[in-house]
Amino acid sequence: MEAVLRALADESRRTVLEALANGEATAGELAALLPIARPGVSRHLRVLREAGLVEVREQAQRRIYSLRPQPLAEVDEWLGRYRVLWEQRLDALHTEVARGKHERRSTR
């Protein structure tokens, strides 16, 4: 999971993943989304492949990339433990905000 988190830390790689969430894309199509030179795009794609986030297949002279959602599901599962804490805190905040609104209406 550490390789996945490192891969997700980069904005360009997140852009690639967001594009692939909509369907397969060629390396050229993905490169057009990023403001960097083609070798940099290749390095980002390699990092994503090595982290298991994307897979590639060759079709004639083109490389077609697709998203592998399983590593993201594993990160989501891990984050779920912390999400519960935040949900409890946000629920408590919501209660306090609602209580404050109610008290303001009562004093008018």
ROSE-4610 file (N, C-alpha, C; in Angstrom, 1 decimal, always signed):
// ROSE-4610
residu = [M/M/M/E/E/E/A/A/A/V/V/V/L/L/L/R/R/R/A/A/A/L/L/L/A/A/A/D/D/D/E/E/E/S/S/S/R/R/R/R/R/R/T/T/T/V/V/V/L/L/L/E/E/E/A/A/A/L/L/L/A/A/A/N/N/N/G/G/G/E/E/E/A/A/A/T/T/T/A/A/A/G/G/G/E/E/E/L/L/L/A/A/A/A/A/A/L/L/L/L/L/L/P/P/P/I/I/I/A/A/A/R/R/R/P/P/P/G/G/G/V/V/V/S/S/S/R/R/R/H/H/H/L/L/L/R/R/R/V/V/V/L/L/L/R/R/R/E/E/E/A/A/A/G/G/G/L/L/L/V/V/V/E/E/E/V/V/V/R/R/R/E/E/E/Q/Q/Q/A/A/A/Q/Q/Q/R/R/R/R/R/R/I/I/I/Y/Y/Y/S/S/S/L/L/L/R/R/R/P/P/P/Q/Q/Q/P/P/P/L/L/L/A/A/A/E/E/E/V/V/V/D/D/D/E/E/E/W/W/W/L/L/L/G/G/G/R/R/R/Y/Y/Y/R/R/R/V/V/V/L/L/L/W/W/W/E/E/E/Q/Q/Q/R/R/R/L/L/L/D/D/D/A/A/A/L/L/L/H/H/H/T/T/T/E/E/E/V/V/V/A/A/A/R/R/R/G/G/G/K/K/K/H/H/H/E/E/E/R/R/R/R/R/R/S/S/S/T/T/T/R/R/R]
num = [1/1/1/2/2/2/3/3/3/4/4/4/5/5/5/6/6/6/7/7/7/8/8/8/9/9/9/10/10/10/11/11/11/12/12/12/13/13/13/14/14/14/15/15/15/16/16/16/17/17/17/18/18/18/19/19/19/20/20/20/21/21/21/22/22/22/23/23/23/24/24/24/25/25/25/26/26/26/27/27/27/28/28/28/29/29/29/30/30/30/31/31/31/32/32/32/33/33/33/34/34/34/35/35/35/36/36/36/37/37/37/38/38/38/39/39/39/40/40/40/41/41/41/42/42/42/43/43/43/44/44/44/45/45/45/46/46/46/47/47/47/48/48/48/49/49/49/50/50/50/51/51/51/52/52/52/53/53/53/54/54/54/55/55/55/56/56/56/57/57/57/58/58/58/59/59/59/60/60/60/61/61/61/62/62/62/63/63/63/64/64/64/65/65/65/66/66/66/67/67/67/68/68/68/69/69/69/70/70/70/71/71/71/72/72/72/73/73/73/74/74/74/75/75/75/76/76/76/77/77/77/78/78/78/79/79/79/80/80/80/81/81/81/82/82/82/83/83/83/84/84/84/85/85/85/86/86/86/87/87/87/88/88/88/89/89/89/90/90/90/91/91/91/92/92/92/93/93/93/94/94/94/95/95/95/96/96/96/97/97/97/98/98/98/99/99/99/100/100/100/101/101/101/102/102/102/103/103/103/104/104/104/105/105/105/106/106/106/107/107/107/108/108/108]
x = [+0.8/+0.0/+0.9/+2.1/+2.9/+3.2/+3.5/+3.7/+2.5/+1.3/+0.1/+0.0/+0.2/+0.2/+1.2/+2.4/+3.4/+3.0/+2.4/+2.0/+0.8/+0.0/-1.2/-0.7/+0.5/+0.9/+1.2/+1.4/+1.7/+0.5/+0.4/-0.8/-0.9/+0.1/+0.1/-0.4/+0.0/-0.5/-1.9/-2.4/-3.8/-4.6/-4.1/-4.8/-4.9/-3.9/-3.9/-5.0/-5.0/-6.0/-7.4/-7.6/-9.0/-9.4/-8.5/-8.8/-9.1/-8.4/-8.6/-9.9/-10.3/-11.6/-12.8/-12.6/-13.6/-13.5/-12.4/-12.2/-10.7/-10.5/-9.1/-8.6/-7.3/-6.7/-5.3/-4.9/-3.6/-2.6/-1.3/-0.3/-0.3/-0.5/-0.6/-1.8/-2.9/-4.1/-3.8/-3.2/-2.8/-1.8/-0.8/+0.2/-0.3/-1.4/-2.0/-2.7/-2.9/-3.5/-2.5/-1.3/-0.2/+0.7/+1.1/+1.9/+3.4/+3.7/+5.1/+5.5/+6.8/+7.4/+7.0/+7.0/+6.6/+7.5/+8.8/+9.5/+9.0/+8.6/+8.0/+6.7/+5.9/+4.7/+4.9/+5.9/+6.3/+6.7/+7.5/+7.9/+6.7/+5.8/+4.6/+3.8/+3.6/+2.9/+3.6/+4.9/+5.7/+5.4/+5.4/+5.2/+3.8/+2.8/+1.4/+1.3/+2.1/+2.1/+2.7/+3.9/+4.6/+3.8/+3.0/+2.1/+0.9/+0.7/-0.5/-1.8/-1.7/-2.8/-3.3/-2.5/-2.9/-2.3/-2.9/-2.3/-2.3/-1.4/-1.2/-1.2/-1.8/-1.8/-1.4/-0.7/-0.3/-1.4/-1.6/-2.6/-1.9/-1.4/-0.6/+0.6/+0.8/+1.9/+1.6/+0.3/-0.1/-0.1/+0.0/-0.1/-1.4/-2.3/-3.6/-3.5/-3.8/-3.8/-5.2/-5.4/-6.6/-6.4/-7.4/-7.3/-7.5/-6.8/-6.9/-7.5/-8.7/-9.3/-9.0/-8.5/-8.3/-7.3/-6.2/-5.3/-6.0/-6.9/-7.6/-8.6/-9.2/-10.1/-9.4/-8.2/-7.4/-7.1/-6.8/-6.5/-7.8/-8.9/-10.2/-10.5/-10.3/-10.5/-9.7/-8.4/-7.5/-8.0/-8.4/-8.9/-10.2/-10.9/-12.2/-12.1/-11.0/-10.8/-10.8/-10.2/-10.1/-11.3/-12.0/-13.2/-14.3/-14.3/-15.3/-15.0/-13.8/-13.5/-13.9/-13.7/-14.1/-15.6/-16.3/-17.7/-18.3/-17.8/-18.2/-18.0/-16.9/-16.6/-17.4/-17.7/-18.5/-20.0/-20.4/-21.8/-21.9/-20.9/-20.9/-20.9/-20.2/-20.1/-21.5/-22.1/-23.4/-24.4/-24.4/-25.3/-25.1/-23.8/-23.5/-24.0/-23.8/-24.3/-25.8/-26.5/-27.9/-28.4/-27.7/-28.1/-28.0/-26.9/-26.6/-27.7/-28.1/-29.2/-30.5/-30.7/-32.0/-32.0/-30.9/-30.8/-30.9/-30.4/-30.5/-31.9/-32.6/-34.1/-34.9/-34.5/-35.3/-35.1/-34.0/-33.8/-34.3/-34.8/-35.3/-36.7]
y = [-1.2/+0.0/+1.3/+1.2/+2.3/+2.9/+2.0/+2.4/+3.1/+2.6/+3.3/+4.7/+4.8/+6.2/+7.1/+6.6/+7.4/+7.9/+6.9/+7.2/+8.3/+8.2/+9.1/+10.5/+10.6/+11.9/+12.9/+12.5/+13.4/+13.8/+15.1/+15.7/+15.1/+15.0/+14.5/+13.1/+12.3/+10.9/+10.8/+11.7/+11.7/+12.2/+13.1/+13.5/+12.3/+11.5/+10.4/+9.4/+9.1/+8.2/+8.7/+10.0/+10.6/+10.4/+10.6/+10.3/+8.9/+8.0/+6.6/+6.1/+6.8/+6.4/+6.5/+7.3/+7.5/+6.5/+5.7/+4.7/+4.6/+3.6/+3.5/+4.7/+4.8/+5.9/+5.5/+6.1/+5.8/+6.7/+6.3/+7.1/+8.5/+8.7/+10.0/+10.9/+10.2/+10.9/+11.4/+10.5/+10.9/+12.0/+11.9/+12.9/+14.3/+14.3/+15.6/+16.3/+15.6/+16.1/+16.8/+16.5/+17.0/+18.0/+19.0/+20.1/+19.7/+18.5/+18.1/+17.3/+17.1/+16.5/+15.0/+14.4/+13.0/+12.0/+12.2/+11.3/+11.4/+12.6/+12.7/+11.9/+12.0/+11.2/+9.7/+9.3/+7.9/+7.4/+8.3/+8.0/+7.9/+8.8/+8.8/+7.5/+7.1/+5.9/+4.7/+4.7/+3.6/+3.4/+4.6/+4.6/+4.0/+4.4/+3.9/+2.4/+2.0/+0.5/-0.2/+0.2/-0.5/-0.5/+0.5/+0.5/-0.3/-0.8/-1.7/-0.9/+0.4/+1.2/+1.2/+1.0/+0.9/-0.4/-0.8/-1.9/-1.4/-2.0/-1.5/-2.7/-2.5/-3.5/-2.8/-3.6/-3.1/-3.4/-2.4/-2.6/-1.9/-2.8/-2.3/-1.5/-0.3/+0.6/+1.4/+1.2/+2.0/+1.3/+2.0/+1.4/+2.0/+1.0/+1.4/+1.2/+2.2/+2.1/+2.1/+1.3/+1.2/+1.2/+1.6/+1.7/+0.4/+0.1/-1.1/-0.6/-0.7/-0.1/-0.9/-2.1/-2.8/-2.1/-1.6/-0.9/+0.3/+1.0/+2.1/+1.6/+0.5/-0.1/-0.4/-0.9/-1.2/+0.0/+1.1/+2.4/+2.9/+2.8/+3.2/+2.4/+1.1/+0.3/+0.7/+1.0/+1.5/+2.8/+3.7/+5.0/+5.0/+3.9/+3.7/+3.8/+3.3/+3.3/+4.8/+5.6/+7.0/+7.8/+7.4/+8.0/+8.0/+6.9/+6.8/+7.9/+8.1/+9.2/+10.5/+10.8/+12.1/+12.2/+11.2/+11.2/+11.5/+10.9/+11.2/+12.6/+13.1/+14.5/+15.5/+15.2/+16.0/+16.0/+14.8/+14.7/+15.6/+15.5/+16.3/+17.8/+18.2/+19.6/+20.0/+19.1/+19.4/+19.6/+18.8/+18.9/+20.3/+20.7/+22.0/+23.1/+23.1/+24.2/+24.3/+23.1/+23.1/+23.6/+23.3/+23.8/+25.3/+25.8/+27.2/+28.0/+27.5/+28.1/+28.1/+27.0/+26.9/+27.9/+28.0/+29.0/+30.4/+30.7/+32.1/+32.4/+31.4/+31.6/+31.8/+31.1/+31.1/+32.5/+33.2/+34.4/+35.6/+35.4/+36.6/+37.0]
z = [+0.0/+0.0/+0.0/+0.5/+0.6/-0.8/-1.8/-3.2/-3.8/-3.4/-3.9/-3.3/-2.1/-1.4/-2.0/-2.3/-2.9/-4.3/-5.0/-6.4/-6.3/-5.4/-5.3/-4.8/-4.2/-3.7/-4.8/-6.0/-7.1/-7.9/-8.1/-8.8/-10.2/-10.9/-12.3/-12.4/-11.4/-11.4/-11.1/-10.1/-9.8/-11.0/-11.8/-13.1/-14.0/-14.2/-15.0/-14.5/-13.2/-12.6/-12.8/-12.7/-12.9/-14.3/-15.3/-16.7/-16.9/-16.3/-16.6/-15.9/-14.9/-14.2/-15.2/-16.3/-17.3/-18.4/-18.4/-19.4/-19.9/-20.7/-21.2/-22.0/-22.0/-22.8/-23.3/-24.4/-24.9/-24.1/-24.2/-23.6/-24.1/-25.4/-26.0/-25.5/-25.3/-24.8/-23.3/-22.6/-21.2/-21.1/-22.1/-22.1/-22.4/-23.2/-23.6/-22.4/-21.3/-20.1/-19.2/-19.4/-18.5/-19.1/-18.3/-18.9/-18.8/-19.1/-18.9/-20.2/-20.4/-21.6/-21.6/-22.7/-22.9/-22.0/-21.8/-20.9/-19.5/-19.0/-17.7/-17.5/-18.6/-18.6/-18.5/-19.2/-19.2/-17.8/-17.1/-15.8/-14.8/-15.0/-14.1/-14.4/-15.7/-16.0/-15.5/-15.5/-14.9/-13.4/-12.7/-11.3/-11.0/-11.8/-11.6/-11.9/-12.9/-13.2/-12.1/-11.6/-10.5/-9.2/-9.0/-7.8/-8.0/-9.2/-9.5/-9.7/-9.9/-10.2/-11.6/-12.5/-13.9/-14.6/-15.6/-16.4/-17.9/-18.6/-20.0/-20.9/-22.1/-23.1/-24.4/-25.3/-26.5/-27.6/-28.4/-29.5/-30.7/-31.6/-32.7/-32.2/-32.6/-32.1/-30.8/-30.3/-29.2/-27.9/-26.8/-25.5/-24.9/-24.5/-24.0/-22.4/-21.7/-20.2/-19.7/-18.6/-17.9/-16.4/-15.7/-14.2/-13.6/-12.6/-11.7/-10.4/-10.1/-8.9/-7.6/-7.6/-6.4/-5.4/-5.8/-4.9/-4.2/-5.0/-4.4/-3.4/-3.6/-2.6/-1.3/-1.4/-0.2/+0.6/-0.1/+0.6/+1.2/+0.5/+1.0/+2.3/+2.3/+3.4/+4.6/+4.4/+5.4/+6.0/+5.1/+5.5/+6.2/+6.0/+6.7/+8.2/+8.7/+10.2/+10.7/+9.9/+10.3/+9.9/+8.9/+8.5/+9.6/+10.3/+11.4/+12.4/+12.8/+13.7/+13.2/+12.0/+11.4/+11.4/+11.0/+10.9/+12.3/+13.4/+14.7/+15.1/+14.7/+15.1/+14.3/+13.0/+12.2/+12.6/+13.1/+13.6/+14.9/+15.7/+16.9/+16.6/+15.6/+15.2/+14.6/+13.8/+13.3/+14.4/+15.4/+16.6/+17.3/+17.5/+18.1/+17.3/+16.0/+15.1/+15.1/+15.1/+15.1/+16.5/+17.5/+18.9/+18.9/+18.4/+18.4/+17.6/+16.4/+15.6/+16.4/+17.0/+17.8/+19.0/+19.6/+20.8/+20.3/+19.1/+18.5/+18.2/+17.6/+17.3/+18.6/+19.6/+20.9/+21.6/+21.4/+22.1/+21.3/+20.2/+19.4/+19.8]
